[in-house]
Amino acid sequence: MSDHAPRTLVVKEVVKETGDAHSLVFEGPAMPYRPGQFLTLRIPSDREPTARCYSLSSSPDVDDLLKVTIKRTVDGYGSNWVCDNIEAGTTVEVLPPAGHFTPRDLGADLLLFAGGSGITPVMSIVKSALKRGRGRLVLVYANRDDSSVIFAAELAELSRRHPGRLVLLHWLESVQGLPSAEQLAELVRPHVDGREAFICGPGPFMDAVKVALAELGVPRPLVHVEKFVSLSGTTWGAPVEVVDDGGPSSTVHVELDGDATELSWPQQSKLLDLLLAKGLDAPYSCRQGDCSACACKLLEGEVTMINNNVLEKQDLDEGWILACQSLPVSDLVKVSYDA
Ligand SMILES: Cc1cc2nc3c(=O)[nH]c(=O)nc-3n(C[C@H](O)[C@H](O)[C@H](O)COP(=O)(O)OP(=O)(O)OC[C@H]3O[C@@H](n4cnc5c(N)ncnc54)[C@H](O)[C@@H]3O)c2cc1C
């Protein structure tokens, strides 16, 4: 089986983390992944095939089994289906771990911001960084009230076991109101010293954190965000469409998993579709420009993206593109998944 093909996992255990958040622990062996990555789950539906991304809250360095944590969204379809229907023994079809919300250096000092269910990828990063590195971590964790704090006990225990290495700063809306950019800036001002920042949570929370970090002069390339959006209908099993009608083509050089491949790229076809059609094991999840599972680096040439709801200006400036949405503009394009 290719590394990025869908596979079926069996749920070993469902853990009720809070009143509205469940973790699914899957039977082993775990697939390889990096802290901060996510799985894409197929959600049964009598409509079109439905998919939802869920970050791994387990750590590849600490936990033997894969775990995702899902918080109910009011009136949401996928999250409520998972929380209402999945139990030990249920099989779930998933796309393997993907995503780029991972520190380059797990030994470095890190500034982490989580709001609500945004703790899931951050939890994975915290556990891996504490286990593998010697860096100091500051975690600002915002929640509605104390009953909605996912992993409260586990985080308190980690902080106790690693004195001086994990500073936990809880923010409760029920006590302190919604955090403003000014308040967040004051909170982390002593810890802004050139370290990378990772942010995951509701949109307004992430916006406030970004403003706070900008006010504190944190350079934008050090700031990483993970947006929790829902994938729309057509993700799962969308057909691979390569328009090879003898029309204009470019040439693409692809570096993937240490191999270099050169292909003719019909200009009406998306890069990911081309790679999948040619049997390359390229990563992907949503296939509609909503997640970053298929992101690769543009080394040379020019592409245009049909849709991009995830890469920010900074990412584009650094050369990141979404293979699932990219069409060639220049005659020669070089991309790398390994850069
Ligand atoms: C990279 C990434 C990581 C994420 N990680 C997490 C995480 O760790 N934890 C977490 O809780 N969330 C996470 N999310 C968010 C998660 O993927 C969902 O967006 C969230 O659970 C809300 O989904 P929902 O279906 O419940 O709600 P909504 O998206 O609000 O559901 C409503 C949608 O479902 C459609 N719908 C309604 N009925 C049906 C039906 N019968 N069949 C098909 N569609 C229907 C509606 O048209 C509507 O569009 C992550 C998202 C991303 C992109």
The ligand as an ORCA input file, in Angstrom:
! r2SCAN-3c Opt
* xyz 0 1
  C      -6.122     20.555      9.698
  C      -7.385     20.497     10.558
  C      -7.331     19.914     11.807
  C      -8.458     19.870     12.612
  N      -8.378     19.301     13.845
  C      -9.447     19.264     14.660
  C      -9.371     18.681     15.964
  O      -8.311     18.194     16.371
  N     -10.480     18.669     16.731
  C     -11.666     19.214     16.312
  O     -12.649     19.151     17.060
  N     -11.776     19.799     15.078
  C     -10.702     19.817     14.249
  N     -10.806     20.365     12.997
  C     -12.109     20.885     12.553
  C     -12.960     19.727     11.985
  O     -12.372     19.221     10.807
  C     -14.384     20.190     11.637
  O     -14.315     21.379     10.904
  C     -15.227     20.381     12.893
  O     -15.324     19.168     13.626
  C     -16.647     20.854     12.521
  O     -17.223     19.930     11.634
  P     -18.764     19.600     11.670
  O     -19.050     18.745     10.488
  O     -19.182     19.089     12.999
  O     -19.421     20.996     11.557
  P     -19.820     21.811     10.260
  O     -18.726     21.892      9.311
  O     -20.384     23.081     10.754
  O     -20.966     20.902      9.678
  C     -21.946     21.452      8.971
  C     -21.694     21.064      7.531
  O     -22.073     19.709      7.359
  C     -22.904     19.641      6.236
  N     -23.851     18.557      6.475
  C     -24.949     18.594      7.223
  N     -25.580     17.411      7.171
  C     -24.846     16.597      6.365
  C     -24.961     15.248      5.895
  N     -25.989     14.447      6.240
  N     -23.982     14.742      5.094
  C     -22.928     15.514      4.723
  N     -22.796     16.795      5.111
  C     -23.732     17.340      5.934
  C     -23.563     20.988      6.125
  O     -23.871     21.245      4.770
  C     -22.494     21.912      6.618
  O     -21.641     22.324      5.560
  C      -9.686     20.410     12.159
  C      -9.741     20.969     10.875
  C      -8.608     21.017     10.085
  C      -8.670     21.597      8.695
*
